């Protein structure tokens, strides 16, 4: 019979302690536990080593990238320095040669406006010649006549150039027929020059034909008339603050961004105009440069020599001429053979030669652009050098971290090498 007095009393706290010992205690000397712990440590060590190696490799690649950038920028700045020296040498040579040419030409006769008009008058049976016969006879009253009130002039008389060589060259490029072309403001002026009968035949008693007959200069053959209002004008920008309202055309550029050697400018901007012909000659307010001369020359480029012009052929879109007589009419069309003076030429501007000034200014602008580009490259180089310094610092820190980790993990591994599943470390 169960006796309460003989019942074993066990405190709840003791029971809890026993349960905890029975189910929660782990023998740290158990070989399986030791092996599992060492495996985990070794896996962690391998992962950490791979991670540190990857970080070092990435930093090394970044360092190499910045070093290559710095080398590239150094090569670019050296190239720009060489370009500046080349331009300065070229300007010096051009200045010397220009002075020599000026001295030689001072003794030569230069084409004047009077010379140009006389050359036109010698073409006595041409439309231009007859028109100037009328001007000669009627003087200031000529512009008021119904036949000529809308006529602005002859191409050869509406622009001037800086020297005789350029006059001969551009006149040859345009040709005799174009140099003698009559320029009218409107189509009404074109119609007044030539009338037709009911059968569509030219009325020889009216217009320029009638005028030619009355002065004993009967016209024969065709002639050119240019109508300003029917031309498609240049629609771009003009050079700011330029008194001649030269149009702003993009210079040809080599792959390195420089202009081809010997490039002097565009023919359309080498024509000097009277102030009265700069503005408001058409209803739209356009002047002669962006209408007549842009229509005649478009983007015709001018070079110092034929050799330099031919080297720049891939960058020539609308023809080119050189001061020593080379002519490219358009892509693939070259004018070869001995140059021949056209009988009617542009007159020469008085005063300082603008061509030389234009060339000098163009070369100075090139040097300014190159120096600006060099400054930008030097700023980029400074940024790259700062980034390289930071990357090298990060690389050194990461390398120290890697070496320290290898040393610590190696020390721990040597002190915890299991033998027969037992830990050789000295028991405490």
ABEGO torsion letter per residue (X at the ends): XBBAAABBBBBAAAAAAAAAAAAABBBAABAAAAAAAAAAAAAAAAAAAAAAAAAAAAAAAAAAAAAAAAAAAAAAAAAAAAAAAAAAAAAAAAAAAAAAAAAAAAABBBBBAAAAAAAAAABAABAAAAAAAAAAAAEAAAAABAAAAABAEBAAAABBBABAAAAAAAAAAAEAAAAABBBBABAAAAAAABBBBAAGBBBAABEAAAAAAAAGBBBBEBBBBBBAAABBBBABBBBBGBAAGBBBBBBBBBAAGBBBBGBAEBAAAABBBBAAAABGABAAGBBAAABAAAAAAEABBBBABAAAAAAAAAABAAEBBBAAGBBBABBGBBBBEBBBBBABBBBBBBEBBAAAAAAAAAAAAAAAAAAAAAAAAAAAAAAAAAAAAAAAAAAAAAAAAAAAAAAAAAAAAAABBBBGGBBABBBX
